[in-house]
Amino acid sequence: METIGFVFGLAGLAFAFIAIGRLNKLEDKLKELEVLDKDFKSGERIL
């Protein structure tokens, strides 16, 4: 049972990193299109 939890934890971590990366790309694109201010900060970037 511990191994299954570890595997699901790693999968969740991988999914979180992918999601954060996509959100950062979206934020950059919205800044480029001037939907968001250039100095807008949603928080600290992880990736």
VMD Tcl script that builds the backbone (N, CA, C; Angstrom):
set m [mol new atoms 141]
animate dup $m
set s [atomselect $m all]
$s set {name element resname resid chain x y z} {
  {N N MET 1 A 0.816 -1.200 0.000}
  {CA C MET 1 A 0.000 0.000 0.000}
  {C C MET 1 A 0.856 1.260 0.000}
  {N N GLU 2 A 1.972 1.260 0.659}
  {CA C GLU 2 A 2.814 2.451 0.703}
  {C C GLU 2 A 3.373 2.789 -0.669}
  {N N THR 3 A 3.672 1.768 -1.449}
  {CA C THR 3 A 4.221 1.992 -2.788}
  {C C THR 3 A 3.195 2.669 -3.682}
  {N N ILE 4 A 1.946 2.263 -3.569}
  {CA C ILE 4 A 0.891 2.863 -4.391}
  {C C ILE 4 A 0.738 4.342 -4.053}
  {N N GLY 5 A 0.758 4.670 -2.785}
  {CA C GLY 5 A 0.661 6.066 -2.364}
  {C C GLY 5 A 1.825 6.896 -2.872}
  {N N PHE 6 A 3.005 6.307 -2.849}
  {CA C PHE 6 A 4.190 7.002 -3.342}
  {C C PHE 6 A 4.069 7.280 -4.834}
  {N N VAL 7 A 3.606 6.295 -5.591}
  {CA C VAL 7 A 3.454 6.450 -7.038}
  {C C VAL 7 A 2.420 7.531 -7.351}
  {N N PHE 8 A 1.284 7.508 -6.646}
  {CA C PHE 8 A 0.269 8.531 -6.876}
  {C C PHE 8 A 0.768 9.909 -6.446}
  {N N GLY 9 A 1.562 9.970 -5.417}
  {CA C GLY 9 A 2.141 11.234 -4.987}
  {C C GLY 9 A 3.078 11.814 -6.035}
  {N N LEU 10 A 3.905 10.962 -6.617}
  {CA C LEU 10 A 4.803 11.418 -7.679}
  {C C LEU 10 A 4.017 11.864 -8.908}
  {N N ALA 11 A 2.964 11.143 -9.240}
  {CA C ALA 11 A 2.131 11.527 -10.384}
  {C C ALA 11 A 1.471 12.879 -10.120}
  {N N GLY 12 A 0.995 13.094 -8.918}
  {CA C GLY 12 A 0.392 14.376 -8.556}
  {C C GLY 12 A 1.393 15.507 -8.612}
  {N N LEU 13 A 2.600 15.252 -8.172}
  {CA C LEU 13 A 3.650 16.263 -8.218}
  {C C LEU 13 A 3.989 16.622 -9.662}
  {N N ALA 14 A 4.090 15.618 -10.519}
  {CA C ALA 14 A 4.371 15.867 -11.936}
  {C C ALA 14 A 3.241 16.683 -12.557}
  {N N PHE 15 A 1.998 16.326 -12.255}
  {CA C PHE 15 A 0.853 17.066 -12.773}
  {C C PHE 15 A 0.885 18.515 -12.293}
  {N N ALA 16 A 1.250 18.738 -11.040}
  {CA C ALA 16 A 1.306 20.099 -10.495}
  {C C ALA 16 A 2.356 20.936 -11.216}
  {N N PHE 17 A 3.532 20.361 -11.491}
  {CA C PHE 17 A 4.574 21.106 -12.195}
  {C C PHE 17 A 4.138 21.449 -13.617}
  {N N ILE 18 A 3.466 20.528 -14.276}
  {CA C ILE 18 A 2.971 20.796 -15.635}
  {C C ILE 18 A 1.929 21.910 -15.589}
  {N N ALA 19 A 1.011 21.854 -14.631}
  {CA C ALA 19 A -0.041 22.865 -14.525}
  {C C ALA 19 A 0.552 24.241 -14.232}
  {N N ILE 20 A 1.531 24.308 -13.354}
  {CA C ILE 20 A 2.156 25.593 -13.025}
  {C C ILE 20 A 2.871 26.164 -14.245}
  {N N GLY 21 A 3.539 25.310 -14.996}
  {CA C GLY 21 A 4.209 25.764 -16.202}
  {C C GLY 21 A 3.236 26.334 -17.223}
  {N N ARG 22 A 2.088 25.684 -17.364}
  {CA C ARG 22 A 1.081 26.171 -18.314}
  {C C ARG 22 A 0.466 27.485 -17.838}
  {N N LEU 23 A 0.267 27.629 -16.545}
  {CA C LEU 23 A -0.263 28.887 -16.022}
  {C C LEU 23 A 0.724 30.032 -16.233}
  {N N ASN 24 A 1.998 29.755 -16.071}
  {CA C ASN 24 A 3.017 30.780 -16.321}
  {C C ASN 24 A 3.032 31.197 -17.785}
  {N N LYS 25 A 2.887 30.227 -18.699}
  {CA C LYS 25 A 2.831 30.552 -20.125}
  {C C LYS 25 A 1.601 31.394 -20.439}
  {N N LEU 26 A 0.461 31.048 -19.829}
  {CA C LEU 26 A -0.767 31.806 -20.043}
  {C C LEU 26 A -0.605 33.233 -19.549}
  {N N GLU 27 A -0.013 33.390 -18.387}
  {CA C GLU 27 A 0.202 34.729 -17.841}
  {C C GLU 27 A 1.099 35.557 -18.756}
  {N N ASP 28 A 2.155 34.950 -19.281}
  {CA C ASP 28 A 3.044 35.658 -20.207}
  {C C ASP 28 A 2.301 36.072 -21.465}
  {N N LYS 29 A 1.468 35.196 -21.995}
  {CA C LYS 29 A 0.710 35.507 -23.211}
  {C C LYS 29 A -0.289 36.629 -22.956}
  {N N LEU 30 A -0.949 36.623 -21.810}
  {CA C LEU 30 A -1.896 37.688 -21.481}
  {C C LEU 30 A -1.191 39.028 -21.290}
  {N N LYS 31 A 0.010 39.006 -20.763}
  {CA C LYS 31 A 0.796 40.235 -20.657}
  {C C LYS 31 A 1.199 40.736 -22.039}
  {N N GLU 32 A 1.571 39.805 -22.904}
  {CA C GLU 32 A 1.968 40.165 -24.263}
  {C C GLU 32 A 0.801 40.796 -25.029}
  {N N LEU 33 A -0.408 40.290 -24.813}
  {CA C LEU 33 A -1.591 40.829 -25.479}
  {C C LEU 33 A -2.177 42.037 -24.751}
  {N N GLU 34 A -1.511 42.454 -23.675}
  {CA C GLU 34 A -1.896 43.603 -22.861}
  {C C GLU 34 A -3.267 43.444 -22.214}
  {N N VAL 35 A -3.632 42.206 -21.911}
  {CA C VAL 35 A -4.830 41.951 -21.117}
  {C C VAL 35 A -4.485 42.182 -19.646}
  {N N LEU 36 A -3.271 41.815 -19.287}
  {CA C LEU 36 A -2.742 42.072 -17.947}
  {C C LEU 36 A -1.671 43.153 -18.042}
  {N N ASP 37 A -1.495 43.891 -16.963}
  {CA C ASP 37 A -0.422 44.881 -16.917}
  {C C ASP 37 A 0.924 44.173 -16.975}
  {N N LYS 38 A 1.921 44.866 -17.529}
  {CA C LYS 38 A 3.265 44.283 -17.636}
  {C C LYS 38 A 3.873 44.004 -16.260}
  {N N ASP 39 A 3.502 44.800 -15.262}
  {CA C ASP 39 A 4.064 44.616 -13.924}
  {C C ASP 39 A 3.183 43.751 -13.029}
  {N N PHE 40 A 2.179 43.080 -13.596}
  {CA C PHE 40 A 1.306 42.187 -12.825}
  {C C PHE 40 A 2.096 40.994 -12.320}
  {N N LYS 41 A 1.907 40.675 -11.043}
  {CA C LYS 41 A 2.546 39.499 -10.462}
  {C C LYS 41 A 1.481 38.659 -9.786}
  {N N SER 42 A 1.356 37.415 -10.212}
  {CA C SER 42 A 0.378 36.527 -9.608}
  {C C SER 42 A 0.964 35.806 -8.409}
  {N N GLY 43 A 2.229 35.862 -8.262}
  {CA C GLY 43 A 2.922 35.184 -7.179}
  {C C GLY 43 A 4.319 34.831 -7.637}
  {N N GLU 44 A 5.030 34.129 -6.816}
  {CA C GLU 44 A 6.392 33.765 -7.169}
  {C C GLU 44 A 6.385 32.591 -8.137}
  {N N ARG 45 A 7.206 32.689 -9.158}
  {CA C ARG 45 A 7.293 31.615 -10.147}
  {C C ARG 45 A 8.140 30.484 -9.601}
  {N N ILE 46 A 7.688 29.277 -9.862}
  {CA C ILE 46 A 8.431 28.102 -9.412}
  {C C ILE 46 A 9.326 27.572 -10.516}
  {N N LEU 47 A 8.819 27.598 -11.757}
  {CA C LEU 47 A 9.594 27.076 -12.881}
  {C C LEU 47 A 10.166 28.195 -13.693}
}
mol reanalyze $m
mol bondsrecalc $m
mol representation Tube
mol addrep $m
